[in-house]
Amino acid sequence: MGDIYFDLHSSDDLAGMAPQPMPGGGFTNAALPPGLHGGGLYIIYNHLTNNRYIGISVDLANRFGGRMSVITELGFDHHTMSNILIWWGRAGVKNTNAFGNPNWLANYNGPLLAREL
């Protein structure tokens, strides 16, 4: 048997990440929060609709940078984005009742599968 550990040590709302309109019709780059990089696990929660999404990525900045870059163009306003929350961090495993820290999964390159040992 094994234990799975989740360390969702960072959080933010999406309001600060949305690009801002620029003169001439362009937009600034998406402003990702500090620490949103590398591989990891993330949870998105929309407080207005009660929708949730959980995902994994080998590159969190790439995953969110590309998606957030079109938010303003799609017409999502600041109020809507401030009600969409994100938590991110890492996952680890260790044998049940084993001593010490979990073995943190270094790279998320596919689904997280759990099986009985």
mmCIF file of the C-alpha atoms, coordinates in Angstrom:
data_MODEL
# 
_entry.id   MODEL 
# 
loop_
_atom_site.group_PDB 
_atom_site.id 
_atom_site.type_symbol 
_atom_site.label_atom_id 
_atom_site.label_alt_id 
_atom_site.label_comp_id 
_atom_site.label_asym_id 
_atom_site.label_entity_id 
_atom_site.label_seq_id 
_atom_site.pdbx_PDB_ins_code 
_atom_site.Cartn_x 
_atom_site.Cartn_y 
_atom_site.Cartn_z 
_atom_site.occupancy 
_atom_site.B_iso_or_equiv 
_atom_site.pdbx_formal_charge 
_atom_site.auth_seq_id 
_atom_site.auth_comp_id 
_atom_site.auth_asym_id 
_atom_site.auth_atom_id 
_atom_site.pdbx_PDB_model_num 
ATOM 1   C CA . MET A 1 1   ? 0.000   0.000  0.000   1.00 0.00 ? 1   MET A CA 1 
ATOM 2   C CA . GLY A 1 2   ? 1.146   3.537  -0.580  1.00 0.00 ? 2   GLY A CA 1 
ATOM 3   C CA . ASP A 1 3   ? 0.264   7.079  0.436   1.00 0.00 ? 3   ASP A CA 1 
ATOM 4   C CA . ILE A 1 4   ? -0.058  9.972  -2.010  1.00 0.00 ? 4   ILE A CA 1 
ATOM 5   C CA . TYR A 1 5   ? 0.851   13.445 -0.728  1.00 0.00 ? 5   TYR A CA 1 
ATOM 6   C CA . PHE A 1 6   ? -0.232  16.743 -2.270  1.00 0.00 ? 6   PHE A CA 1 
ATOM 7   C CA . ASP A 1 7   ? 1.649   19.932 -1.430  1.00 0.00 ? 7   ASP A CA 1 
ATOM 8   C CA . LEU A 1 8   ? -0.343  22.770 -3.017  1.00 0.00 ? 8   LEU A CA 1 
ATOM 9   C CA . HIS A 1 9   ? 1.900   25.433 -1.528  1.00 0.00 ? 9   HIS A CA 1 
ATOM 10  C CA . SER A 1 10  ? 0.994   28.363 -3.798  1.00 0.00 ? 10  SER A CA 1 
ATOM 11  C CA . SER A 1 11  ? -2.241  30.075 -4.794  1.00 0.00 ? 11  SER A CA 1 
ATOM 12  C CA . ASP A 1 12  ? -3.552  33.147 -6.585  1.00 0.00 ? 12  ASP A CA 1 
ATOM 13  C CA . ASP A 1 13  ? -6.580  34.387 -8.484  1.00 0.00 ? 13  ASP A CA 1 
ATOM 14  C CA . LEU A 1 14  ? -6.460  34.848 -12.244 1.00 0.00 ? 14  LEU A CA 1 
ATOM 15  C CA . ALA A 1 15  ? -7.271  38.591 -12.247 1.00 0.00 ? 15  ALA A CA 1 
ATOM 16  C CA . GLY A 1 16  ? -3.643  39.671 -12.036 1.00 0.00 ? 16  GLY A CA 1 
ATOM 17  C CA . MET A 1 17  ? -2.605  37.260 -14.786 1.00 0.00 ? 17  MET A CA 1 
ATOM 18  C CA . ALA A 1 18  ? -4.824  38.667 -17.553 1.00 0.00 ? 18  ALA A CA 1 
ATOM 19  C CA . PRO A 1 19  ? -3.052  40.794 -20.206 1.00 0.00 ? 19  PRO A CA 1 
ATOM 20  C CA . GLN A 1 20  ? -3.939  44.478 -20.273 1.00 0.00 ? 20  GLN A CA 1 
ATOM 21  C CA . PRO A 1 21  ? -5.129  46.274 -23.436 1.00 0.00 ? 21  PRO A CA 1 
ATOM 22  C CA . MET A 1 22  ? -2.545  48.511 -25.113 1.00 0.00 ? 22  MET A CA 1 
ATOM 23  C CA . PRO A 1 23  ? -3.022  51.507 -27.428 1.00 0.00 ? 23  PRO A CA 1 
ATOM 24  C CA . GLY A 1 24  ? -3.464  50.348 -31.010 1.00 0.00 ? 24  GLY A CA 1 
ATOM 25  C CA . GLY A 1 25  ? -5.357  47.171 -30.124 1.00 0.00 ? 25  GLY A CA 1 
ATOM 26  C CA . GLY A 1 26  ? -2.572  44.990 -28.738 1.00 0.00 ? 26  GLY A CA 1 
ATOM 27  C CA . PHE A 1 27  ? -2.213  43.448 -25.301 1.00 0.00 ? 27  PHE A CA 1 
ATOM 28  C CA . THR A 1 28  ? 0.575   43.115 -22.759 1.00 0.00 ? 28  THR A CA 1 
ATOM 29  C CA . ASN A 1 29  ? 1.927   39.662 -21.878 1.00 0.00 ? 29  ASN A CA 1 
ATOM 30  C CA . ALA A 1 30  ? 0.173   37.515 -19.312 1.00 0.00 ? 30  ALA A CA 1 
ATOM 31  C CA . ALA A 1 31  ? 1.591   38.264 -15.853 1.00 0.00 ? 31  ALA A CA 1 
ATOM 32  C CA . LEU A 1 32  ? 2.116   34.891 -14.199 1.00 0.00 ? 32  LEU A CA 1 
ATOM 33  C CA . PRO A 1 33  ? 2.569   34.824 -10.421 1.00 0.00 ? 33  PRO A CA 1 
ATOM 34  C CA . PRO A 1 34  ? 6.014   34.079 -8.988  1.00 0.00 ? 34  PRO A CA 1 
ATOM 35  C CA . GLY A 1 35  ? 6.632   30.377 -8.576  1.00 0.00 ? 35  GLY A CA 1 
ATOM 36  C CA . LEU A 1 36  ? 4.325   29.249 -11.377 1.00 0.00 ? 36  LEU A CA 1 
ATOM 37  C CA . HIS A 1 37  ? 7.025   27.385 -13.296 1.00 0.00 ? 37  HIS A CA 1 
ATOM 38  C CA . GLY A 1 38  ? 8.429   23.913 -13.674 1.00 0.00 ? 38  GLY A CA 1 
ATOM 39  C CA . GLY A 1 39  ? 6.352   20.770 -13.519 1.00 0.00 ? 39  GLY A CA 1 
ATOM 40  C CA . GLY A 1 40  ? 3.488   20.341 -11.121 1.00 0.00 ? 40  GLY A CA 1 
ATOM 41  C CA . LEU A 1 41  ? -0.093  19.771 -10.205 1.00 0.00 ? 41  LEU A CA 1 
ATOM 42  C CA . TYR A 1 42  ? -2.719  22.525 -10.336 1.00 0.00 ? 42  TYR A CA 1 
ATOM 43  C CA . ILE A 1 43  ? -6.334  23.046 -9.305  1.00 0.00 ? 43  ILE A CA 1 
ATOM 44  C CA . ILE A 1 44  ? -8.567  25.746 -10.796 1.00 0.00 ? 44  ILE A CA 1 
ATOM 45  C CA . TYR A 1 45  ? -11.819 26.728 -9.080  1.00 0.00 ? 45  TYR A CA 1 
ATOM 46  C CA . ASN A 1 46  ? -14.382 29.139 -10.516 1.00 0.00 ? 46  ASN A CA 1 
ATOM 47  C CA . HIS A 1 47  ? -16.231 30.593 -7.529  1.00 0.00 ? 47  HIS A CA 1 
ATOM 48  C CA . LEU A 1 48  ? -18.994 32.043 -9.746  1.00 0.00 ? 48  LEU A CA 1 
ATOM 49  C CA . THR A 1 49  ? -19.928 28.757 -11.441 1.00 0.00 ? 49  THR A CA 1 
ATOM 50  C CA . ASN A 1 50  ? -18.636 26.259 -8.849  1.00 0.00 ? 50  ASN A CA 1 
ATOM 51  C CA . ASN A 1 51  ? -16.635 24.523 -11.624 1.00 0.00 ? 51  ASN A CA 1 
ATOM 52  C CA . ARG A 1 52  ? -13.332 22.825 -10.798 1.00 0.00 ? 52  ARG A CA 1 
ATOM 53  C CA . TYR A 1 53  ? -10.460 21.483 -12.867 1.00 0.00 ? 53  TYR A CA 1 
ATOM 54  C CA . ILE A 1 54  ? -7.392  19.530 -11.790 1.00 0.00 ? 54  ILE A CA 1 
ATOM 55  C CA . GLY A 1 55  ? -4.445  19.078 -14.106 1.00 0.00 ? 55  GLY A CA 1 
ATOM 56  C CA . ILE A 1 56  ? -0.756  18.292 -14.348 1.00 0.00 ? 56  ILE A CA 1 
ATOM 57  C CA . SER A 1 57  ? 1.902   19.819 -16.545 1.00 0.00 ? 57  SER A CA 1 
ATOM 58  C CA . VAL A 1 58  ? 5.616   19.483 -17.184 1.00 0.00 ? 58  VAL A CA 1 
ATOM 59  C CA . ASP A 1 59  ? 5.750   23.294 -17.601 1.00 0.00 ? 59  ASP A CA 1 
ATOM 60  C CA . LEU A 1 60  ? 3.181   25.289 -15.607 1.00 0.00 ? 60  LEU A CA 1 
ATOM 61  C CA . ALA A 1 61  ? 4.329   28.655 -17.011 1.00 0.00 ? 61  ALA A CA 1 
ATOM 62  C CA . ASN A 1 62  ? 3.843   27.430 -20.567 1.00 0.00 ? 62  ASN A CA 1 
ATOM 63  C CA . ARG A 1 63  ? 0.459   25.917 -19.732 1.00 0.00 ? 63  ARG A CA 1 
ATOM 64  C CA . PHE A 1 64  ? -0.879  29.135 -18.178 1.00 0.00 ? 64  PHE A CA 1 
ATOM 65  C CA . GLY A 1 65  ? 1.010   31.694 -20.257 1.00 0.00 ? 65  GLY A CA 1 
ATOM 66  C CA . GLY A 1 66  ? -0.566  30.522 -23.496 1.00 0.00 ? 66  GLY A CA 1 
ATOM 67  C CA . ARG A 1 67  ? -4.051  30.300 -22.088 1.00 0.00 ? 67  ARG A CA 1 
ATOM 68  C CA . MET A 1 68  ? -3.941  33.565 -20.153 1.00 0.00 ? 68  MET A CA 1 
ATOM 69  C CA . SER A 1 69  ? -2.644  35.469 -23.187 1.00 0.00 ? 69  SER A CA 1 
ATOM 70  C CA . VAL A 1 70  ? -6.094  35.315 -24.824 1.00 0.00 ? 70  VAL A CA 1 
ATOM 71  C CA . ILE A 1 71  ? -8.276  36.010 -21.767 1.00 0.00 ? 71  ILE A CA 1 
ATOM 72  C CA . THR A 1 72  ? -8.656  39.743 -22.446 1.00 0.00 ? 72  THR A CA 1 
ATOM 73  C CA . GLU A 1 73  ? -9.350  39.179 -26.145 1.00 0.00 ? 73  GLU A CA 1 
ATOM 74  C CA . LEU A 1 74  ? -12.114 36.727 -25.242 1.00 0.00 ? 74  LEU A CA 1 
ATOM 75  C CA . GLY A 1 75  ? -13.820 39.409 -23.146 1.00 0.00 ? 75  GLY A CA 1 
ATOM 76  C CA . PHE A 1 76  ? -13.329 38.090 -19.596 1.00 0.00 ? 76  PHE A CA 1 
ATOM 77  C CA . ASP A 1 77  ? -13.390 41.080 -17.256 1.00 0.00 ? 77  ASP A CA 1 
ATOM 78  C CA . HIS A 1 78  ? -11.395 41.661 -14.060 1.00 0.00 ? 78  HIS A CA 1 
ATOM 79  C CA . HIS A 1 79  ? -14.340 40.765 -11.772 1.00 0.00 ? 79  HIS A CA 1 
ATOM 80  C CA . THR A 1 80  ? -14.815 37.384 -13.470 1.00 0.00 ? 80  THR A CA 1 
ATOM 81  C CA . MET A 1 81  ? -11.097 36.587 -13.361 1.00 0.00 ? 81  MET A CA 1 
ATOM 82  C CA . SER A 1 82  ? -10.828 37.574 -9.679  1.00 0.00 ? 82  SER A CA 1 
ATOM 83  C CA . ASN A 1 83  ? -13.340 34.798 -8.896  1.00 0.00 ? 83  ASN A CA 1 
ATOM 84  C CA . ILE A 1 84  ? -11.271 32.100 -10.600 1.00 0.00 ? 84  ILE A CA 1 
ATOM 85  C CA . LEU A 1 85  ? -8.713  30.731 -8.162  1.00 0.00 ? 85  LEU A CA 1 
ATOM 86  C CA . ILE A 1 86  ? -5.681  28.537 -8.754  1.00 0.00 ? 86  ILE A CA 1 
ATOM 87  C CA . TRP A 1 87  ? -3.582  26.414 -6.412  1.00 0.00 ? 87  TRP A CA 1 
ATOM 88  C CA . TRP A 1 88  ? -0.409  24.682 -7.573  1.00 0.00 ? 88  TRP A CA 1 
ATOM 89  C CA . GLY A 1 89  ? 2.325   22.541 -6.148  1.00 0.00 ? 89  GLY A CA 1 
ATOM 90  C CA . ARG A 1 90  ? 3.609   18.991 -6.231  1.00 0.00 ? 90  ARG A CA 1 
ATOM 91  C CA . ALA A 1 91  ? 2.673   15.414 -5.478  1.00 0.00 ? 91  ALA A CA 1 
ATOM 92  C CA . GLY A 1 92  ? 4.672   12.659 -3.829  1.00 0.00 ? 92  GLY A CA 1 
ATOM 93  C CA . VAL A 1 93  ? 4.370   9.046  -2.805  1.00 0.00 ? 93  VAL A CA 1 
ATOM 94  C CA . LYS A 1 94  ? 5.733   6.766  -0.106  1.00 0.00 ? 94  LYS A CA 1 
ATOM 95  C CA . ASN A 1 95  ? 4.884   3.412  1.386   1.00 0.00 ? 95  ASN A CA 1 
ATOM 96  C CA . THR A 1 96  ? 2.159   3.474  4.024   1.00 0.00 ? 96  THR A CA 1 
ATOM 97  C CA . ASN A 1 97  ? 3.579   3.989  7.539   1.00 0.00 ? 97  ASN A CA 1 
ATOM 98  C CA . ALA A 1 98  ? 7.095   4.551  6.142   1.00 0.00 ? 98  ALA A CA 1 
ATOM 99  C CA . PHE A 1 99  ? 9.261   7.096  7.967   1.00 0.00 ? 99  PHE A CA 1 
ATOM 100 C CA . GLY A 1 100 ? 10.669  10.191 6.314   1.00 0.00 ? 100 GLY A CA 1 
ATOM 101 C CA . ASN A 1 101 ? 9.497   12.524 3.596   1.00 0.00 ? 101 ASN A CA 1 
ATOM 102 C CA . PRO A 1 102 ? 7.575   11.413 0.522   1.00 0.00 ? 102 PRO A CA 1 
ATOM 103 C CA . ASN A 1 103 ? 9.422   10.846 -2.736  1.00 0.00 ? 103 ASN A CA 1 
ATOM 104 C CA . TRP A 1 104 ? 8.306   14.000 -4.541  1.00 0.00 ? 104 TRP A CA 1 
ATOM 105 C CA . LEU A 1 105 ? 7.560   13.357 -8.184  1.00 0.00 ? 105 LEU A CA 1 
ATOM 106 C CA . ALA A 1 106 ? 10.075  15.428 -10.111 1.00 0.00 ? 106 ALA A CA 1 
ATOM 107 C CA . ASN A 1 107 ? 8.458   15.514 -13.560 1.00 0.00 ? 107 ASN A CA 1 
ATOM 108 C CA . TYR A 1 108 ? 4.820   15.253 -14.501 1.00 0.00 ? 108 TYR A CA 1 
ATOM 109 C CA . ASN A 1 109 ? 4.895   13.752 -17.974 1.00 0.00 ? 109 ASN A CA 1 
ATOM 110 C CA . GLY A 1 110 ? 1.662   11.830 -17.969 1.00 0.00 ? 110 GLY A CA 1 
ATOM 111 C CA . PRO A 1 111 ? -1.264  10.770 -15.835 1.00 0.00 ? 111 PRO A CA 1 
ATOM 112 C CA . LEU A 1 112 ? -0.575  10.119 -12.178 1.00 0.00 ? 112 LEU A CA 1 
ATOM 113 C CA . LEU A 1 113 ? -1.317  6.416  -11.740 1.00 0.00 ? 113 LEU A CA 1 
ATOM 114 C CA . ALA A 1 114 ? -1.669  4.746  -8.372  1.00 0.00 ? 114 ALA A CA 1 
ATOM 115 C CA . ARG A 1 115 ? -1.406  1.014  -7.873  1.00 0.00 ? 115 ARG A CA 1 
ATOM 116 C CA . GLU A 1 116 ? -1.281  -1.292 -4.915  1.00 0.00 ? 116 GLU A CA 1 
ATOM 117 C CA . LEU A 1 117 ? 2.259   -2.405 -4.039  1.00 0.00 ? 117 LEU A CA 1 
# 
